[in-house]
Amino acid sequence: MRTDCFIGIDGGGSKTRFLAADLDGALYAEAVAGPTYYRQSGIAQVILALRDGIAACLPAGRRAAVCFGMPGYGESPAEDGAAMREISAALSPHLVCFENDVAAGWAGAFALSPGVSIVGGTGAMSYGRDANGTVARCGGWSEFFSDEGSGYWLGKQLLQLFSQQSDRRLPRTALYDLVRERLALQNDFDLISLAEKRFIPSRKETAALQSILLEAARMGDPFALASYDEAAKNLAGILCGSINKLRFPEKTVPASYVGGLFEISDLIREPVRRYAEAQLAPQSLSFAPPLLSPCEGAILLAAETFAPAALPALRSRLLSQKGNTSAFPEKT
């Protein structure tokens, strides 16, 4: 059956973004719904969020080709397969394809051209595709033993540094007093119950602690600065991990980035570029902002899957709009 529009979905553990485009790439609606990480929220809740977001974007009677950038996709084939079947059936008659949400970010960053994109937010992961169509990913295994350099990792670093300074295993610096003040600790050991109730159950809350670490770094705290340097080294390794799995024969490797950590230019973005180039030498790295949003990337992936003939014009139109969707109010 024929489709008459595309919807790109950028899934997430806290919220999910939807963007709709006509077949020629004209953007006409966007929406925001709840979390769509099925291991966290359950498949029934994911389906409700997807239905709400699609309904907010589409007039009645339209049939869309949808790409769902699904958190965690590809990490558990058996569970993913069951989830995909339920979601596809629930969203019928729309056509649905599935990718990891980091793949949607890559597709937006490069508009489907070869390159590698790295995510530096609550988690950390890289994803890329080369001119041969080979794909690769690196990092993002699990916050329990991976996600090095991420906001979550930096949040844990803050807690570790505070405990070590409290114990006098490390000298006390500005970081120690800052944590006591920002977390309103009356006693240092109050951090234990606070961590058990607030931080251990929530990756998002733990990652938010990164803002305190950044404040300490801006004060010149040596331990905070060292943590950011280590984070940059880890993120560079994650970026190069995907690059090393692919073939980029040209002198300069195309790379991009997304996520709040990369807004910290001096402590994260530039050091990541520098450390990555040191690993890639004699090749250099072109480290540029993304061309399009993850939702626009998902639209391109939907077209690549269901309407490849429409892809060149669609890509050209999306690029001409420069990812500007400010005309569409968010719907929740």
Beta strands, then each sheet from edge to edge (+ up, - down):
strand 1: 5-10
strand 2: 16-22
strand 3: 27-33
strand 4: 64-70
strand 5: 95-100
strand 6: 115-120
strand 7: 124-129
strand 8: 135-139
strand 9: 252-258
strand 10: 284-288
sheet 1: 3+ 2- 1+ 4+ 5+
sheet 2: 8+ 7- 6+ 9+ 10+
end
